[in-house]
Amino acid sequence: MSLKYIDEYRDPDLARSLVKKIQAISHKKLRFMEVCGTHTMSIFKNGIRSVLPDHITLLSGPGCPVCVTAQRDIDAFVEFSRKENMIVTTFGDLMKVPGSGSSLSKEKAEGADVRMVYSVFDAVAIAKENLDKEVVFCAVGFETTTPTIAAAILSARGEGVNNFSIYSANKLTPPALAALMETDGVKIDGFILPGHVSVITGTNAYRETFERYNIPSVITGFEPLDILNSVLLLIEQNETGVKALVNGYTRAVSDDGNLKAKAILNQVFELCDATWRGIGEIPSSGMSLKEEFKAFDAAKKFNMDMPDVPEPPGCACGQILMGLKTPEECKLYKKQCTPMTPVGPCMVSSEGSCAAFYRYS
């Protein structure tokens, strides 16, 4: 599918045509996982689920960075906010995520200096304006945002901004896909792969996972026709048995991705094992600062080593992120856990599956 203008990707007639094609060729009971939280919101917002055959299920995967941030990392952010002469900077979605005892929004309400920023460069600017204080940025994200964080660290080092540091909870997407395929009980017949991440990584980042597991995979954009087309392509692959890794977002994604962004990322960060909330440790799925940049590592700088803590009793976020449950199957959903009183991160983030179900279902 190759359209020229963005409004064409929202054309109702073209959408109806794709839906008819889907209904005409779809016979098998299939489960597709959208890996990106932005896809989850777009699917709900545009009513994609309602026009698909009943035997096609869309699952929300571990593509919401806030949702997969480990409980101990949230506890570390809270602990930073309690330190004297400390300014904690964060993106908005993290504010209300509950740790084991508190959240950044609660600490801010009690007087902590917690500031919401729109870019990591805002945090660097705050550090330059407050040289008598330490400024920590809560670095949570996937390949989309990590190059920007790397660039900010290079900038801070070049300008001698020594009171700025990050706590890295950054993660990589492909290892999570492999971990899902290795998890007992997980049944996925195709991946709707993330668009924003793939702009950076390129199509080739998923090739090893595809070749190992031979699972239909389509990179796609975020408009209604993008998503419907990806579903059509995944159904075709399953019905014909001819499986492929397809770039359905060629207007933004290339095979090699953004080489400059990846070079900056690899200059500053290196692979490490990472704990994914509700999933566990996934080897080589995290990004830690290289030795020459350890001065900007807040965990090292302030000796922040938080213990592992169990998930809140009854919270099914981990199973939801792996496609083992839907939000409605969590016994806390719409009861103890609501947007005003969230128990798990999937109800907090604007890209969380529980938040999407709550808002649109």
Helices and strands as residue ranges (DSSP letters): G 6-10, H 12-25, E 30-34, H 37-45, H 48-51, E 56-60, H 71-81, E 86-90, G 92-94, H 104-109, E 114-116, H 120-129, E 134-139, H 146-159, E 164-168, H 173-181, E 190-193, H 195-201, G 203-206, H 207-213, E 217-219, H 224-240, E 245-247, H 259-268, E 269-276, E 280-289, G 291-296, H 298-301, H 317-321, G 327-329, G 345-347, H 353-360
